[in-house]
Amino acid sequence: SVYVAQGSVSLMANAAADGVIVSAGDMYQISSSATKPVKVGRLPSENSLTAWATHEFHFDGTPLPQVLDDLSAYYNVDLSCPGAQQKRLTADFHADDLDSIISMIDESLDVKISRK
């Protein structure tokens, strides 16, 4: 798998294969039998991209729906929260334990985040 945080890169399965341009936020995968990389999705934000490398989340006045999207992408879960649109989060978290992060957000913003 390839994740691009900034700019873009050219990616190909081998020197004789057709390549693709992978831009920031795109996720591509190359299987051993593939002749061309396949797009497997997009990460919701640059924060998600850098969290893969740093194992840290940095939120600065980030709307709670974006926070939930970032955490959902990183932990491969589906998070939801009623009333999230009106909340913003400023916090730094180590990407150790999702339950601890959810608990801290719930307590500090007076919300209830759930997994779908």
C-alpha positions as CSV (number, residue, x, y, z in Angstrom):
1,S,0.0,0.0,0.0
2,V,1.1,3.6,-0.7
3,Y,0.0,6.7,1.1
4,V,0.9,10.2,-0.1
5,A,0.9,13.1,2.4
6,Q,1.9,15.9,0.1
7,G,2.3,16.3,-3.7
8,S,2.0,13.3,-5.9
9,V,4.1,10.3,-7.1
10,S,4.0,8.0,-10.1
11,L,3.4,4.4,-9.1
12,M,3.7,1.3,-11.3
13,A,3.6,-2.4,-10.7
14,N,6.8,-3.0,-12.7
15,A,9.0,-1.1,-15.3
16,A,7.0,-2.5,-18.2
17,A,3.5,-1.7,-16.7
18,D,1.4,1.4,-17.0
19,G,1.6,3.6,-14.0
20,V,-0.8,5.9,-12.1
21,I,-0.4,9.2,-10.4
22,V,-1.0,9.0,-6.7
23,S,-2.0,12.4,-5.2
24,A,-2.1,13.4,-1.5
25,G,-4.9,11.5,0.3
26,D,-5.1,8.7,-2.3
27,M,-4.5,5.1,-1.3
28,Y,-3.4,2.6,-3.9
29,Q,-2.4,-1.1,-3.6
30,I,-0.4,-3.3,-5.8
31,S,-0.9,-7.1,-5.6
32,S,1.8,-9.5,-6.7
33,S,-0.3,-10.5,-9.8
34,A,-1.5,-7.0,-10.7
35,T,-0.3,-5.2,-13.9
36,K,-1.4,-1.8,-12.6
37,P,-1.9,-0.3,-9.1
38,V,-5.6,-0.2,-7.9
39,K,-7.1,2.7,-6.0
40,V,-8.5,1.4,-2.7
41,G,-9.8,4.7,-1.3
42,R,-9.0,8.1,0.1
43,L,-8.0,9.1,3.6
44,P,-10.1,11.9,4.9
45,S,-7.4,14.4,5.8
46,E,-3.7,15.1,6.0
47,N,-3.9,14.3,9.7
48,S,-4.8,10.7,8.9
49,L,-1.9,10.5,6.5
50,T,0.7,11.7,9.0
51,A,-0.8,9.6,11.8
52,W,0.1,6.5,10.0
53,A,3.8,7.5,10.2
54,T,3.9,9.4,13.5
55,H,1.2,7.4,15.5
56,E,-0.1,10.8,16.7
57,F,-3.2,12.9,16.0
58,H,-3.1,16.7,16.2
59,F,-6.4,18.5,16.1
60,D,-6.6,22.3,16.2
61,G,-10.2,23.5,16.2
62,T,-11.1,20.6,14.0
63,P,-14.8,19.9,13.5
64,L,-15.8,16.7,15.3
65,P,-17.1,15.0,12.1
66,Q,-13.6,15.4,10.7
67,V,-12.0,14.0,13.9
68,L,-14.3,11.0,13.7
69,D,-13.5,10.5,10.0
70,D,-9.7,10.6,10.8
71,L,-10.1,8.1,13.7
72,S,-12.4,5.9,11.7
73,A,-9.9,5.7,8.9
74,Y,-6.9,5.1,11.1
75,Y,-8.5,2.4,13.3
76,N,-10.7,0.9,10.5
77,V,-13.9,1.4,12.4
78,D,-17.1,3.4,11.8
79,L,-17.6,6.1,14.5
80,S,-20.6,8.3,14.9
81,C,-21.8,10.9,17.3
82,P,-25.2,12.7,17.5
83,G,-24.7,16.5,17.5
84,A,-21.1,16.3,16.2
85,Q,-21.6,19.1,13.7
86,Q,-21.6,21.7,16.4
87,K,-18.5,20.6,18.2
88,R,-14.8,21.3,17.5
89,L,-11.7,19.7,19.1
90,T,-8.3,21.0,20.0
91,A,-6.1,18.1,21.3
92,D,-3.1,15.9,20.7
93,F,-3.4,12.1,21.1
94,H,-1.0,9.2,20.8
95,A,-2.6,6.6,18.6
96,D,-2.4,3.9,21.2
97,D,-5.9,3.0,22.4
98,L,-9.0,4.1,20.5
99,D,-11.2,3.5,23.5
100,S,-9.1,6.0,25.6
101,I,-9.2,8.6,22.9
102,I,-13.0,8.2,22.6
103,S,-13.4,8.5,26.3
104,M,-11.3,11.7,26.5
105,I,-13.3,13.3,23.6
106,D,-16.6,12.2,25.2
107,E,-15.7,13.7,28.5
108,S,-14.2,17.0,27.2
109,L,-16.9,17.8,24.7
110,D,-19.8,16.3,26.6
111,V,-20.7,13.9,23.7
112,K,-21.3,10.2,23.3
113,I,-19.2,8.6,20.4
114,S,-20.3,5.2,19.3
115,R,-19.1,2.5,16.9
116,K,-21.6,1.5,14.3
